[in-house]
Amino acid sequence: MNYQETISYLYQRLPAFHRVGASAMKSGLHNITVLCEALGNPHEKFKSMHVAGTNGKGSTSHMLSAVLQSAGYKVGLHTSPHLKSFTERFKINGIPCSEQTIVDFVAKHQALIEEVQPSFFEISVALCFDYFACEKVDIGIIEVGLGGRLDSTNIITPILSVITNISFDHTDLLGDTLGKISAEKAGIIKPNVPVVISETQPETKEVFKRKALETQSPLYFADQSFEILESKLVGRFREVSYKTSTTNIRTLKLDLLGKYQAKNVLGVVKAIEVLNQLGWEVSDEEVHNGLKNTIPLSQLQGRWQVLQEQPMVVADVAHNYGGLEETLTQINQYSYSSLRFVLGFVKDKDVKGVLELFPKEAIYYFCAAELPRSLPAEDLRILANGLGLQGKSYVSVREALQTAKDEALHSDFIYVGGSTFVVSEI
């Protein structure tokens, strides 16, 4: 099989959550354990960091990768879902694996795949571990797929765990309160392995403290070690000034422009501080360089990504209540004549609850990504119209965006999002 045939085989043979939703879930760690044992337990052959959370785990993982790359380490980075190519899920120093790597892995282990019948994500994780072990990375940064406790990535014993923001997402699978959701995320905390919590939240703080006490894991709340003094856009960077526990004031420049990155970066800085305590060597200069160059070093896309400026067109993968609430706050910091939204969602989200965040005075272009899981554009339009959001539905993401651009003045603001998969199509 060539690459396209291999990907088609995986999609047809294995249920993929990003395509069909919860029906693709295979609960527990049995399959990934069997797969990894057959592969010689590759996840035990390299050091790793584990990153969980509702919002911010992807950005945090990429920032950590960029900083460690700046320090001269060979860094593996596993994230999901991908935006354009499956190979994006497996990067070493920002470079996706080759298509041939995918082809060779599936060809070599096709009998194993047929026997175990894993999910698409389970085989992705196994492939990742095998690739990083073969390439002898210094460290693999492993982003949790969904939840934590029962996520396939949770077979690893990392040297450090990081948990970012907790918000409502996948409540049918993870629980309907922040406490229940955080308990699932806390499942990545391993005995005696330090854990950094990026953001202290009243509903989740005690959950993490109890779990860390139970596992005797050193626990750090980043925003209790550092206090944000200012976060603002300056040219092509977001400048974040913060105060340390010794009252020193430091300023970081991030090439990730989202307002929410100020919270994420505190977790990154604390994680690097803990790594240095564990014997790694990352200087302040390397931290600064990595954060200023996260996009070119890690090849991150879709996080408050400015596609053009007249009119301003921004794409962002925020897709749940907490993420979109932050995003809309940032939009309000801009001046514009008219505000236009190109929106699409997957149908297993609380779409009505999210839509209630959006301003009624904006103009809407409703669309659906080419994915079985997508909410049909016309269904979205009807739901949104019932909430006072006026607009039309379009047959594709590209048509919706092109229409918005054709109708916009140079002084307008166009936002594209609602779903990772909408962003991936542009």
C-alpha positions in Angstrom: 0.0 0.0 0.0 1.1 3.6 -0.6 0.5 6.4 1.9 -3.1 7.2 0.8 -4.0 3.6 0.6 -2.5 3.1 4.1 -4.5 6.0 5.6 -7.7 4.8 3.9 -7.1 1.3 5.4 -6.7 2.8 8.9 -9.9 4.9 8.6 -11.9 2.1 7.1 -10.6 -0.6 9.5 -10.3 1.4 12.7 -12.9 3.7 14.4 -11.6 7.3 14.5 -12.9 9.6 17.3 -12.1 12.7 15.3 -14.3 11.5 12.5 -17.2 9.7 14.2 -17.1 10.7 17.8 -17.7 8.6 21.0 -18.5 5.4 19.1 -14.8 5.1 18.3 -13.9 5.0 22.0 -12.4 1.8 23.3 -12.4 2.1 27.1 -9.3 1.2 29.1 -5.6 0.5 28.5 -5.9 -3.1 27.4 -5.4 -2.6 23.7 -2.5 -0.1 24.0 -0.8 -2.4 26.5 -1.1 -5.4 24.1 0.2 -3.3 21.2 3.1 -1.9 23.1 4.1 -5.3 24.5 4.1 -6.7 20.9 6.4 -3.8 19.9 8.8 -4.3 22.8 7.4 -1.6 25.0 8.9 1.3 23.1 7.4 3.9 25.5 9.9 2.7 28.1 12.9 3.5 25.9 12.8 7.3 26.0 12.0 9.9 28.7 8.7 11.6 28.4 6.5 14.5 29.6 2.7 14.1 29.8 0.3 17.0 29.1 -3.4 16.9 29.8 -6.2 19.5 30.1 -9.3 20.8 28.4 -7.9 23.9 26.8 -4.3 24.8 26.2 -2.7 21.4 26.2 -1.8 21.6 22.5 -0.2 25.1 22.8 1.6 24.1 26.0 3.0 21.0 24.3 4.3 22.9 21.4 5.8 25.7 23.6 7.6 23.0 25.7 8.9 21.4 22.5 10.2 24.7 21.2 11.9 25.6 24.4 13.6 22.2 24.7 14.6 22.3 21.1 16.2 25.7 21.8 18.2 24.1 24.5 19.6 21.6 22.1 17.5 18.5 22.9 16.1 16.1 20.4 12.4 16.5 21.1 9.5 14.2 20.0 6.1 15.8 20.0 2.8 13.8 19.8 -0.4 15.8 19.5 -3.9 15.2 18.1 -6.0 15.7 16.1 -4.0 16.7 13.0 -5.0 19.7 10.9 -3.9 18.6 7.4 -1.8 15.4 7.5 -1.7 12.4 9.8 2.1 12.8 9.9 1.7 16.0 12.0 0.9 13.9 15.0 4.5 12.6 15.2 7.1 15.4 15.1 10.7 15.4 16.0 12.2 18.9 16.4 9.1 20.3 14.7 9.4 18.1 11.6 6.5 15.6 11.0 7.5 12.0 10.3 7.7 10.9 6.7 4.7 9.3 5.0 6.9 6.3 4.4 7.2 5.9 8.2 3.4 5.4 8.4 3.4 3.0 5.4 6.2 0.9 6.8 4.7 0.7 10.3 1.3 -0.4 9.1 2.8 -2.9 6.6 5.0 -4.4 9.3 2.3 -4.7 11.9 -0.9 -5.3 9.9 -1.4 -8.7 11.3 -1.2 -7.2 14.8 -3.7 -4.5 13.9 -6.1 -7.1 12.6 -5.7 -9.2 15.7 -6.1 -6.5 18.3 -8.7 -4.4 16.5 -7.6 -1.2 18.2 -9.1 2.3 17.7 -7.5 4.7 15.3 -6.1 6.7 18.2 -4.7 3.5 19.9 -2.7 2.6 16.8 -1.6 6.2 16.5 -0.2 6.2 20.0 1.6 2.9 19.5 3.1 4.2 16.2 4.3 7.3 18.0 6.0 5.4 20.8 7.7 3.1 18.3 8.9 6.1 16.2 10.3 8.1 19.1 12.1 5.0 20.4 13.6 4.2 17.0 14.7 7.8 16.6 16.2 7.9 20.1 14.6 11.2 21.1 16.0 12.8 24.3 12.4 13.4 25.4 8.9 12.8 24.1 6.2 15.4 24.9 3.0 13.4 24.8 -0.3 15.2 24.7 -3.3 13.4 26.1 -6.0 12.6 23.5 -9.1 12.8 25.7 -9.4 12.9 29.5 -6.4 11.3 31.0 -7.1 8.3 33.3 -8.2 5.9 30.5 -6.5 7.7 27.6 -4.2 5.4 25.6 -1.2 7.7 26.3 -1.5 7.0 30.0 0.6 3.9 29.7 3.7 6.0 30.1 5.5 6.9 33.3 6.8 10.4 32.5 9.4 12.4 34.3 6.9 15.3 34.6 3.2 15.8 34.1 1.5 19.1 33.2 -2.3 19.8 33.5 -3.6 22.9 31.9 -7.1 24.6 32.1 -10.1 22.5 33.0 -13.4 23.4 31.3 -16.6 21.6 30.0 -15.9 19.4 27.1 -16.8 15.8 26.3 -19.1 15.8 29.3 -20.8 12.6 28.1 -17.5 10.8 28.5 -15.7 12.7 31.3 -18.5 13.9 33.6 -20.8 16.9 33.9 -18.9 18.9 36.6 -15.4 20.4 36.7 -14.7 18.2 39.6 -15.5 15.0 37.7 -13.6 16.2 34.6 -10.5 17.1 36.7 -10.6 13.7 38.3 -10.2 12.1 34.9 -7.4 14.5 34.0 -5.7 13.8 37.3 -5.5 10.2 36.3 -2.2 11.0 34.5 -0.5 11.9 37.9 1.9 9.0 38.6 3.6 8.0 41.9 6.5 10.3 42.8 6.3 12.1 39.5 6.1 15.9 39.8 3.0 17.6 38.3 2.5 21.2 37.3 -1.0 22.7 37.2 -1.1 25.7 34.9 -4.2 27.4 36.3 -5.6 27.2 39.8 -9.4 26.8 39.7 -11.6 26.6 42.8 -13.6 23.5 41.5 -10.5 21.5 40.6 -7.7 22.5 43.1 -8.6 20.0 45.8 -9.0 17.2 43.3 -5.4 17.7 42.2 -4.1 18.1 45.8 -5.8 14.9 46.9 -4.5 12.9 43.9 -0.9 14.2 44.4 -1.1 13.4 48.1 -2.2 9.9 47.3 0.6 9.3 44.8 3.2 11.3 46.8 3.8 13.5 43.7 5.3 17.0 44.1 2.6 19.4 43.1 3.1 22.9 41.7 0.4 25.5 40.8 2.1 27.7 38.3 -0.1 30.7 38.9 0.8 30.6 42.6 4.5 30.7 41.8 4.1 33.5 39.3 1.7 36.4 39.1 0.8 37.9 35.7 1.2 41.7 35.7 0.4 42.4 32.1 -0.4 40.7 28.8 -0.6 42.7 25.7 0.0 42.5 21.9 3.1 44.4 20.8 3.7 44.1 17.1 3.9 40.5 16.1 4.3 39.2 19.6 2.2 38.8 22.8 4.3 40.3 25.7 3.6 38.7 29.1 5.1 40.3 32.2 5.0 38.4 35.4 6.3 38.5 38.9 8.2 35.6 40.5 8.0 34.6 44.2 11.2 36.6 44.7 9.5 39.7 43.3 11.6 39.7 40.2 9.7 41.0 37.2 10.2 39.2 33.9 8.8 39.7 30.4 8.4 37.0 27.8 7.6 37.5 24.1 5.3 34.8 22.6 4.7 34.4 18.9 1.4 32.7 19.9 -0.9 35.7 20.0 -4.0 34.4 21.8 -4.9 36.1 25.1 -5.3 32.7 26.7 -1.6 31.9 26.1 -0.7 34.0 29.1 -2.2 31.3 31.3 -0.5 28.5 29.3 2.9 30.0 29.4 3.0 30.1 33.2 2.7 26.3 33.2 5.4 26.1 30.6 7.8 28.3 32.6 7.1 26.3 35.8 7.6 23.0 34.0 11.0 24.1 32.7 11.9 25.2 36.2 11.0 21.7 37.5 12.9 20.1 34.7 16.0 22.0 35.7 15.6 20.8 39.2 15.6 17.2 37.8 18.9 17.8 36.1 18.0 19.1 32.7 19.7 22.2 31.5 17.6 25.0 30.0 18.7 28.6 30.4 16.5 31.7 30.6 17.8 32.7 27.2 16.7 29.4 25.7 13.3 29.8 27.3 12.9 33.2 25.7 14.1 32.0 22.3 11.8 29.0 22.3 8.7 31.1 23.2 9.5 33.8 20.6 9.8 31.1 18.0 7.3 28.4 18.9 5.6 28.5 15.5 8.7 28.0 13.3 10.3 25.6 15.8 7.2 23.4 16.4 5.2 24.1 13.3 2.1 24.9 15.4 -0.9 26.2 13.4 -4.5 27.3 14.1 -4.0 29.2 17.4 -5.2 32.8 16.9 -3.6 32.5 13.5 -3.8 35.8 11.5 -4.5 34.9 7.9 -4.7 38.4 6.6 -5.1 42.0 7.9 -7.4 43.9 5.5 -9.9 42.7 6.4 -8.5 41.1 9.5 -9.1 37.3 9.3 -8.2 35.1 12.3 -8.6 31.4 12.6 -8.6 29.6 16.0 -9.3 26.0 17.0 -11.1 26.9 20.2 -14.1 24.6 20.3 -15.7 24.5 23.7 -17.3 27.0 26.1 -14.1 27.9 28.0 -12.0 28.3 24.9 -14.5 30.3 22.9 -15.2 32.5 25.9 -11.5 33.5 26.0 -11.5 34.0 22.2 -14.5 36.3 22.1 -13.0 38.4 24.9 -9.9 38.9 22.7 -12.0 39.8 19.6 -13.6 42.6 21.7 -10.1 44.1 22.1 -10.0 44.9 18.4 -11.6 47.9 16.6 -13.7 47.0 13.5 -16.6 48.2 11.4 -18.4 44.9 11.3 -17.8 41.5 12.9 -18.3 38.4 10.8 -18.1 34.8 12.0 -17.5 31.7 9.8 -18.6 28.9 12.1 -19.0 25.2 12.1 -19.3 22.6 14.9 -19.3 18.9 15.5 -22.7 17.6 16.5 -21.7 15.9 19.7 -20.8 19.2 21.4 -23.1 21.5 23.5 -23.5 23.7 20.4 -26.5 25.6 21.8 -24.6 26.5 25.0 -21.6 27.7 23.0 -23.7 29.7 20.6 -25.2 31.6 23.5 -21.8 33.3 23.9 -21.8 34.9 20.5 -22.9 38.5 19.8 -26.3 39.0 18.1 -25.1 42.0 16.2 -22.5 40.1 14.2 -23.0 38.5 10.7 -22.8 34.7 10.5 -21.7 32.3 7.8 -22.6 28.8 8.9 -20.7 25.8 7.4 -19.6 22.2 8.1 -16.3 20.5 7.7 -16.1 17.4 5.5 -16.4 15.0 8.3 -19.2 12.5 9.3 -19.2 14.0 12.8 -20.0 17.6 11.6 -23.2 19.3 12.4 -24.9 20.0 9.0 -24.6 23.7 8.1 -28.4 24.2 7.7 -29.1 22.6 11.1 -26.5 25.0 12.6 -28.2 27.9 10.9 -31.6 27.0 12.2 -30.3 26.5 15.8 -28.4 29.8 15.7 -31.3 31.8 14.2 -33.4 30.6 17.1 -30.9 32.2 19.4 -30.9 35.5 17.5 -27.8 34.9 15.4 -28.5 35.8 11.8 -26.8 34.4 8.8 -26.8 31.9 5.9 -25.6 28.4 5.5 -23.0 27.4 2.9 -22.0 24.1 1.3 -18.4 24.3 2.3 -16.0 26.0 4.7 -14.2 27.6 1.8 -17.4 29.0 0.3 -18.4 30.4 3.6 -15.0 32.1 4.1 -14.8 33.4 0.6 -18.3 34.9 0.9 -17.4 36.6 4.2 -14.3 38.1 2.6 -16.2 39.2 -0.5 -18.8 41.0 1.6 -16.4 42.5 4.1 -14.9 46.0 4.3 -11.1 46.4 4.8 -12.0 47.5 8.4 -14.0 44.4 9.2 -13.0 41.5 11.4 -13.6 37.9 10.3 -13.2 35.0 12.7 -13.1 31.4 11.5 -13.6 28.6 14.0 -16.0 26.6 16.2 -14.2 23.4 15.3 -10.6 22.2 14.8 -11.8 20.7 11.5 -13.2 23.9 10.2 -9.8 25.5 10.7 -8.1 22.6 9.1 -10.0 23.1 5.8 -8.7 26.6 5.3 
